[in-house]
Amino acid sequence: MAKQEKIIVYTDGGSRGNPGPAGIGVVIAKEKGGVLKEYSQRIGVRTNNEAEYEAVIFALQKIKHLFGKHKIKDLNIEMRMDSELVCRQLSGKYKIIEEKLFPLFIKIWNLKLDFGRIDFVEIPREKNKEADKLANEAMDKRETKSMF
């Protein structure tokens, strides 16, 4: 049996004001090192927890796009995040009490059906610096308004 390719994904989300202007950061890397892609995106007004969930959703969608729907079945994905709440909810260790998080949890649950193995791993904030930096960059971006 061939060994599954392992992808390490760092995600972070945050908001200024909770709720407030929010952003996400995602780093997709190879297991042996080497960043494949980095993403930073402003996501409107959200709570910190909503932004953390949105980062995971965004990451899964990008992985599916990058690798294709057939190859993702053979991937072993380790989603690393510094949010204890979100990680433990996605791992089934904590119940979801906040109603606003249910649709986001369901969206991730449905996305997971297309993938092989996905593990959610809680890491210390200092080991998630790049995703945190990207999320903060997104929050710092000013919204641009079109003149047309």
Secondary structure, 3 states (H helix, E strand, C coil): CCCCEEEEEEEEEEECCCCEEEEEEEEEEECCCCEEEEEEEEEEEECHHHHHHHHHHHHHHHHHHHHCCCHHHHEEEEEEECCHHHHHHHCCCCCCCCHHHHHHHHHHHHHHCCCCEEEEEECCHHHCHHHHHHHHHHHHCCCCCCCC
